[in-house]
Each structure stands twice: as structure tokens, then as C-alpha cells.
Amino acid sequence: MHHSQAGFIELWGEMGTAWGVPRTMTQVHALLFLEGRGMNTDEIMAQLDISRGNASMTLRTLVEWGMITRTHNPRDRKDYYAAEQDVWRLFAIITRARKRREIEPLKSGLQRILSTPDPANPDPQDPARVKIAQMLQFVSDFDALADRFLGMDSEAIRMLMDMLPSRGRL
């Protein structure tokens, strides 16, 4: 494995850990993204030096989350896994998964708090309840904006990015 590949896999693993995602999961994803081709479990285990159980559980979760796809090769009777290669679609998949795990439970929790009467303070204009309602409105608006943004295709995003002043190119 080249230095840049190892560095990216390590960085992706650190990022995942910061998001509360197991390091192995993001490292497997990074490997599949960089390889750009389908890999079987044995190849993934060898490249990342992980156990079969860890690889199997990780691959199953990544498929469930929509981060990778699985295809079966009848010739060697193995499953092959591949990551999305379009960076924008990859970002949208990651963001949607985070929305499901973070934003939606937050919205539900705020709605539950506001819909439950407070026997100690039944006033709906209680300053704390007003602030909670403001937070719910912000989270709901942000969620709707994110949905609109994520609904755009790669070309539309590129057009928007080109309109930004002094956008640096890699």
C-alpha cells in the first residue's frame, strides 16, 4: 500500500472515530473508495489486517447504510464490495446517514419535550419553552435546507461552487 493510500485510510478512520463510527468501518470504506473496484473479503482482510468476523460485520453494516454495494461473482462464489466513486454522491450518502442518526432524533426529542405539558410551569410562553421551540424551528429549517441541498446532482453543485468568489482549484 502506498504512503498516500495509508495516510488517507488512517485519516478517514480518525474522522469516523470523531463522528462516533468505528474506525474499522471508515477504514474499510476508505480502502474501497481508493481501490475503485470490487474487492472480496479476503482482499480487504489482507490489506487492513483485520479478522474475518470484523470484516464481515463491517461490510454488512456498510451495505445496510448504503455506503458500499455488494455483488456476487458466481465464478469464484465470492461477494465483492465496492464504494461509490462520485465524491458528491458519497458526501450525500454520508450526510443522509448522519441526519438519520443525529438530526432526526434531535427533532423528535425537541418535539416530545414541547408536546409534554410541564406541570410545574404550564405557561406555553415560559422562556425555556420558547427557546426550545426556537431550537426546534432552527433544526427543522436546517434539516429542510440539507434535504434540498442533498437533492441536487453533482453538476448543479459544481455550478453553485463555480459561483463562489476566489474558489481555489486542486
Order of alpha helices (4+ residues) and beta strands (2+ residues): alpha-alpha-beta-alpha-alpha-beta-beta-alpha-alpha-alpha-alpha
